[in-house]
Amino acid sequence: MIPRTVRSWQPRTEGFRRGSTRVTAPTSSEPASSAPGDAARLSGGAIGTGDLVFFVVAAAAPLTVMAGVAPIAIGMAGEAAPLGYLLSGLLLAVFAAGFTAMSRFVRNAGAFYAYIGRGLGRPAGAGAAYVALVAYNAIEVGLLAAFGRFTESGFEDLTGVRVAWWIWATTGLLAIGVLGYLRVTLSARILGVALVLEVLVLFVFEAGVLAHGGGPQGLDFGTLSPTGLGEPGVGGMFVLAIGAFIGFEATAIYAEEARRPERTVPRATYVAVAFLALFYTFTVWMIINAYGSDRARAVASGDGGADMVFSATERFAGAWAADSMHVLIITSAFAATLAFHNGAARYFYALGREGLLPAGLGTVSPRTRAPAVAVLTQSA
């Protein structure tokens, strides 16, 4: 049964009414006339379930997480790490049930702030909006710095010429700004290609481990036992494991641009969470098997932890796979930065449209239907 407050919504997208605690984001059942005017309308119906999955999974940066963060998780929790990623995925799937239920009634590029505003009122919704905007920007800055460092190192290894990381980061930001201004479908395609490549190179590593029958101890299924969850360091491992799903809520940000969002958003959210949970669990299990369950934790905690995945890839799949991984970790960081840039720009757009930030942020390009002013602001 739809709550009375939902039935009483007016066909407007101004979201938070001035002087009121009500949120009036459109619902999936509202007619097309409920959309804003052309000057403020995003490209409705442009992206489908697959595009949303690409945005979410690319934001999580699976190669960067597995190569850079998973060894830390293994160093903390040892054999318990694979199960930690699986349980984190199950926990977020429970959260996603309520989250996606909200998406059927609230369709707004501001996502969380519209949901919170509907339930708790304008002040709480506005506060959530600003927190989300700061968080997205902080994440983007970190990813952009990582992209700069990865590119600096890779370019120097390839050419012997060192170009400062901040130059690469600035160049990447300019490219991301241009992509953000263009149609959202172009970003989805680029993220899709980058995501497929980074996942494939990890599959190559995993196939190599399987082809060799595992590492020194073969394929050890004992590492999937819950007995290790009581070990010291498991709490810290869960922090990293849950963080590996970062950005999965972005499906709701693109609800205004999705086809049939009442179905597309929930479907994409569940697919993304399920894929990441299973992929992370299997990959971390393969990393542990590559070194042996008795050595993996020591290697991850030692000096070789930073190169743990690259070294294992070279040993089991060949130098070409390890070299490819070094290149693709650059594109992984770029893709994640692009995903968060687009998400933050849409928060700026939604807040401008709702009157919580300057109204100019709530306009779109008449040619690409992208939130042009918000993209420029996010890039500045």
C-alpha positions as CSV (number, residue, x, y, z in Angstrom):
1,M,0.0,0.0,0.0
2,I,1.4,3.4,-1.0
3,P,1.6,5.8,2.0
4,R,-0.7,8.8,1.9
5,T,2.2,11.2,1.7
6,V,3.4,9.5,-1.5
7,R,-0.1,9.7,-3.1
8,S,-0.3,13.4,-2.3
9,W,2.8,14.4,-4.3
10,Q,2.3,17.0,-6.9
11,P,3.7,16.6,-10.4
12,R,6.8,18.7,-9.9
13,T,10.5,18.0,-9.6
14,E,11.5,20.9,-7.4
15,G,12.0,18.4,-4.6
16,F,12.1,20.4,-1.4
17,R,9.5,23.1,-1.2
18,R,10.5,26.3,0.4
19,G,8.9,26.6,3.8
20,S,7.9,22.9,3.9
21,T,9.3,19.6,5.0
22,R,7.9,17.7,2.0
23,V,9.9,16.3,-0.8
24,T,8.1,16.2,-4.2
25,A,10.5,14.3,-6.4
26,P,8.6,12.5,-9.1
27,T,7.6,8.9,-8.8
28,S,7.7,6.2,-11.4
29,S,3.9,6.3,-11.7
30,E,3.7,10.0,-12.5
31,P,3.0,11.1,-16.0
32,A,5.7,12.5,-18.3
33,S,4.4,16.0,-17.6
34,S,5.8,15.8,-14.2
35,A,9.3,16.2,-15.6
36,P,11.0,19.6,-15.4
37,G,11.2,21.9,-18.4
38,D,13.7,21.3,-21.1
39,A,16.1,23.8,-19.5
40,A,16.4,21.5,-16.5
41,R,15.7,18.0,-17.8
42,L,18.3,15.3,-18.0
43,S,18.4,12.8,-20.8
44,G,15.5,10.7,-19.7
45,G,15.4,7.0,-20.8
46,A,18.9,7.1,-22.1
47,I,20.5,4.3,-20.1
48,G,19.5,0.8,-19.2
49,T,20.4,-1.8,-16.6
50,G,23.7,-2.7,-18.1
51,D,24.8,1.0,-18.2
52,L,23.9,1.4,-14.5
53,V,25.8,-1.7,-13.6
54,F,28.9,-0.3,-15.5
55,F,28.6,3.0,-13.5
56,V,28.4,1.3,-10.2
57,V,31.0,-1.5,-10.7
58,A,33.5,0.9,-12.4
59,A,33.1,3.3,-9.4
60,A,34.2,0.4,-7.1
61,A,37.3,0.0,-9.2
62,P,37.6,-3.8,-8.8
63,L,41.2,-4.1,-10.1
64,T,42.4,-1.2,-7.9
65,V,40.7,-2.8,-4.9
66,M,42.0,-6.3,-5.6
67,A,45.6,-5.2,-6.4
68,G,45.9,-2.4,-3.8
69,V,43.5,-3.1,-1.0
70,A,42.9,-6.8,-0.9
71,P,46.5,-7.6,0.2
72,I,45.9,-5.3,3.2
73,A,42.7,-7.2,4.1
74,I,44.6,-10.5,3.8
75,G,47.3,-9.1,6.0
76,M,44.7,-8.2,8.6
77,A,42.5,-11.3,8.6
78,G,44.4,-14.0,6.7
79,E,42.2,-16.9,5.6
80,A,39.1,-15.1,6.8
81,A,39.4,-12.4,4.1
82,P,37.4,-14.2,1.3
83,L,34.4,-14.8,3.5
84,G,34.6,-11.2,4.7
85,Y,33.9,-9.9,1.2
86,L,31.1,-12.4,0.8
87,L,29.4,-11.4,4.1
88,S,29.8,-7.7,3.3
89,G,28.0,-8.3,0.0
90,L,25.2,-10.1,1.8
91,L,24.9,-7.2,4.3
92,L,24.7,-4.6,1.6
93,A,22.1,-6.7,-0.3
94,V,19.9,-6.4,2.8
95,F,20.3,-2.7,2.8
96,A,19.6,-2.6,-1.0
97,A,16.2,-4.1,-0.3
98,G,15.0,-1.0,1.4
99,F,17.0,1.3,-0.7
100,T,15.6,0.0,-4.0
101,A,12.1,0.0,-2.6
102,M,12.4,3.8,-2.1
103,S,13.6,4.2,-5.7
104,R,10.2,3.0,-6.9
105,F,8.5,6.1,-5.4
106,V,11.3,8.7,-5.4
107,R,13.1,9.5,-8.7
108,N,15.6,12.2,-8.2
109,A,19.3,12.7,-9.2
110,G,20.0,13.6,-5.6
111,A,19.1,10.0,-4.5
112,F,20.0,9.8,-0.8
113,Y,19.0,13.4,0.0
114,A,15.6,13.0,-1.6
115,Y,15.0,9.7,0.3
116,I,16.1,11.2,3.6
117,G,14.1,14.4,3.0
118,R,11.0,12.4,2.3
119,G,11.3,10.5,5.5
120,L,12.9,13.0,7.9
121,G,12.2,16.4,6.4
122,R,14.0,19.2,4.7
123,P,16.8,19.9,7.2
124,A,17.8,16.3,7.4
125,G,17.6,15.9,3.6
126,A,19.7,19.0,3.0
127,G,22.3,17.9,5.5
128,A,22.5,14.5,3.8
129,A,22.9,16.2,0.5
130,Y,25.9,18.3,1.6
131,V,27.5,15.3,3.3
132,A,27.1,13.2,0.2
133,L,28.6,16.0,-2.0
134,V,31.6,16.4,0.3
135,A,32.1,12.6,0.4
136,Y,31.9,12.2,-3.3
137,N,34.4,15.0,-3.9
138,A,36.8,13.6,-1.3
139,I,36.7,10.2,-3.0
140,E,37.2,11.7,-6.4
141,V,40.2,13.7,-5.2
142,G,41.8,10.5,-3.8
143,L,41.1,8.5,-7.0
144,L,42.5,11.3,-9.1
145,A,45.7,11.4,-7.1
146,A,45.9,7.6,-7.5
147,F,45.4,7.9,-11.2
148,G,48.2,10.5,-11.3
149,R,50.6,8.3,-9.3
150,F,49.8,5.1,-11.3
151,T,50.3,7.0,-14.6
152,E,53.5,8.6,-13.5
153,S,55.0,5.3,-12.5
154,G,53.8,3.5,-15.6
155,F,54.9,6.1,-18.0
156,E,58.4,6.3,-16.4
157,D,58.8,2.5,-16.6
158,L,57.8,2.6,-20.3
159,T,59.8,5.6,-21.5
160,G,62.3,6.4,-18.8
161,V,60.8,9.9,-18.7
162,R,59.3,11.2,-15.4
163,V,56.2,13.4,-15.7
164,A,54.9,14.7,-12.3
165,W,51.8,12.9,-11.0
166,W,49.9,16.2,-10.7
167,I,50.3,16.8,-14.4
168,W,48.7,13.5,-15.2
169,A,46.0,14.1,-12.6
170,T,45.2,17.5,-14.2
171,T,45.1,16.0,-17.6
172,G,42.8,13.3,-16.4
173,L,40.5,15.8,-14.8
174,L,40.2,17.8,-18.0
175,A,39.4,14.6,-20.0
176,I,36.8,13.6,-17.3
177,G,35.2,17.1,-17.5
178,V,34.8,16.8,-21.2
179,L,33.3,13.3,-21.0
180,G,30.9,14.5,-18.2
181,Y,29.7,17.3,-20.5
182,L,28.9,14.9,-23.3
183,R,26.0,12.5,-23.4
184,V,25.8,10.1,-20.4
185,T,25.7,7.1,-22.8
186,L,29.3,7.9,-23.9
187,S,30.5,7.7,-20.3
188,A,28.6,4.4,-19.9
189,R,30.4,2.9,-22.9
190,I,33.8,4.0,-21.8
191,L,33.2,2.7,-18.3
192,G,31.9,-0.5,-19.8
193,V,35.1,-1.1,-21.9
194,A,37.4,-0.2,-19.0
195,L,35.5,-2.4,-16.6
196,V,35.5,-5.4,-18.9
197,L,39.3,-5.1,-19.4
198,E,40.1,-4.9,-15.8
199,V,37.9,-7.8,-14.9
200,L,39.3,-9.9,-17.7
201,V,42.9,-9.4,-16.6
202,L,41.9,-10.7,-13.1
203,F,40.1,-13.6,-14.7
204,V,43.4,-14.4,-16.5
205,F,45.2,-14.5,-13.2
206,E,42.5,-16.7,-11.7
207,A,42.6,-19.0,-14.7
208,G,46.3,-19.3,-14.3
209,V,46.0,-20.3,-10.7
210,L,43.3,-22.9,-11.5
211,A,45.3,-24.3,-14.4
212,H,48.3,-24.9,-12.1
213,G,46.0,-26.6,-9.6
214,G,46.5,-23.8,-7.1
215,G,49.6,-22.8,-5.2
216,P,51.9,-24.7,-2.9
217,Q,49.0,-26.3,-1.1
218,G,46.8,-26.8,-4.1
219,L,43.2,-25.3,-3.9
220,D,42.5,-24.9,-0.2
221,F,38.8,-24.7,0.4
222,G,39.5,-24.4,4.2
223,T,40.0,-20.7,3.6
224,L,36.3,-20.3,3.1
225,S,35.5,-21.7,6.5
226,P,33.9,-19.3,9.0
227,T,36.2,-20.5,11.8
228,G,38.7,-17.7,11.0
229,L,36.2,-14.9,11.6
230,G,37.1,-14.8,15.3
231,E,40.8,-14.0,14.6
232,P,42.3,-10.6,15.4
233,G,42.2,-8.1,12.6
234,V,38.8,-9.3,11.2
235,G,37.1,-6.0,12.2
236,G,39.5,-3.9,10.2
237,M,39.2,-6.4,7.3
238,F,35.4,-5.8,7.3
239,V,35.9,-2.1,7.0
240,L,38.0,-2.6,3.9
241,A,35.6,-5.2,2.5
242,I,32.5,-3.0,2.9
243,G,34.5,-0.1,1.4
244,A,35.2,-2.2,-1.7
245,F,31.5,-1.8,-2.6
246,I,31.7,2.0,-2.5
247,G,29.5,3.7,-5.1
248,F,26.9,0.9,-5.4
249,E,24.2,3.4,-4.4
250,A,24.9,5.4,-7.5
251,T,22.2,3.5,-9.4
252,A,19.6,5.8,-7.9
253,I,21.5,8.9,-9.0
254,Y,20.8,8.0,-12.6
255,A,17.1,7.3,-12.1
256,E,16.0,10.3,-14.0
257,E,18.1,9.2,-17.0
258,A,17.2,5.5,-16.8
259,R,14.6,3.6,-18.8
260,R,11.8,2.3,-16.6
261,P,13.7,3.3,-13.4
262,E,11.2,1.5,-11.2
263,R,12.6,-1.7,-12.6
264,T,16.0,-0.7,-13.9
265,V,17.4,0.8,-10.6
266,P,16.6,-2.2,-8.3
267,R,17.8,-4.7,-10.9
268,A,21.1,-2.9,-11.5
269,T,21.7,-2.5,-7.8
270,Y,21.2,-6.2,-7.0
271,V,23.3,-7.2,-10.1
272,A,26.1,-4.9,-9.1
273,V,26.2,-6.0,-5.4
274,A,26.0,-9.7,-6.4
275,F,28.7,-9.5,-9.0
276,L,31.1,-7.5,-6.7
277,A,30.5,-9.9,-3.8
278,L,31.1,-13.0,-5.8
279,F,34.0,-11.6,-7.8
280,Y,35.8,-10.2,-4.8
281,T,35.3,-13.4,-2.8
282,F,36.7,-15.6,-5.6
283,T,39.6,-13.3,-6.4
284,V,40.8,-13.0,-2.8
285,W,40.5,-16.7,-2.4
286,M,42.7,-17.1,-5.5
287,I,45.2,-14.7,-4.2
288,I,45.5,-16.7,-1.0
289,N,45.7,-20.0,-2.9
290,A,48.5,-18.6,-5.1
291,Y,50.7,-18.2,-2.1
292,G,49.3,-20.9,0.2
293,S,47.1,-20.3,3.2
294,D,50.1,-20.6,5.5
295,R,52.2,-17.9,3.7
296,A,49.6,-15.5,2.3
297,R,49.1,-13.4,5.4
298,A,52.9,-13.1,6.0
299,V,53.5,-12.0,2.4
300,A,50.6,-9.5,2.5
301,S,51.9,-8.0,5.8
302,G,55.5,-7.8,4.6
303,D,57.4,-5.7,2.0
304,G,56.0,-7.7,-0.9
305,G,52.4,-6.9,0.0
306,A,52.2,-4.0,-2.4
307,D,53.1,-6.2,-5.4
308,M,51.4,-9.3,-4.1
309,V,48.8,-9.6,-6.9
310,F,51.2,-8.5,-9.7
311,S,53.8,-11.0,-8.6
312,A,51.3,-13.8,-8.5
313,T,49.9,-12.9,-11.9
314,E,53.4,-13.0,-13.4
315,R,54.1,-16.4,-11.9
316,F,50.8,-18.0,-12.8
317,A,49.7,-16.2,-16.0
318,G,52.9,-14.7,-17.5
319,A,54.8,-11.4,-17.6
320,W,52.4,-10.1,-20.3
321,A,49.4,-10.5,-17.9
322,A,51.3,-8.6,-15.1
323,D,52.3,-5.9,-17.6
324,S,48.7,-5.6,-18.7
325,M,47.6,-5.3,-15.1
326,H,50.0,-2.4,-14.5
327,V,48.4,-0.6,-17.5
328,L,44.8,-1.5,-16.6
329,I,45.1,-0.3,-13.0
330,I,45.6,3.2,-14.6
331,T,42.4,2.9,-16.6
332,S,40.6,1.4,-13.5
333,A,41.5,4.5,-11.5
334,F,40.4,6.8,-14.4
335,A,37.1,4.9,-14.8
336,A,36.3,5.2,-11.0
337,T,37.1,8.9,-11.0
338,L,34.8,9.4,-14.0
339,A,32.0,7.5,-12.3
340,F,32.3,9.6,-9.1
341,H,32.7,12.8,-11.1
342,N,29.4,12.1,-12.9
343,G,27.7,11.3,-9.6
344,A,28.9,14.4,-7.8
345,A,27.9,16.6,-10.8
346,R,24.4,15.2,-10.5
347,Y,24.2,16.0,-6.9
348,F,25.2,19.6,-7.7
349,Y,22.6,19.6,-10.4
350,A,19.8,18.3,-8.1
351,L,20.7,20.7,-5.3
352,G,20.7,23.6,-7.8
353,R,17.3,22.5,-9.1
354,E,15.9,22.2,-5.6
355,G,17.1,25.7,-4.5
356,L,19.7,24.4,-2.0
357,L,22.5,25.8,-4.2
358,P,22.6,28.4,-7.0
359,A,19.8,27.7,-9.5
360,G,22.3,27.8,-12.4
361,L,23.6,24.4,-11.3
362,G,20.2,23.0,-12.2
363,T,20.4,23.6,-15.9
364,V,21.4,21.2,-18.6
365,S,23.1,21.4,-22.0
366,P,20.3,21.6,-24.7
367,R,22.5,19.5,-27.0
368,T,23.8,16.7,-24.7
369,R,21.2,16.9,-21.9
370,A,24.1,16.7,-19.4
371,P,24.1,19.0,-16.3
372,A,26.6,21.3,-18.0
373,V,27.1,23.9,-15.2
374,A,27.3,21.3,-12.5
375,V,29.9,19.4,-14.5
376,L,32.0,22.5,-14.9
377,T,31.6,23.3,-11.2
378,Q,32.7,19.8,-10.3
379,S,35.7,20.0,-12.6
380,A,36.8,23.4,-11.3
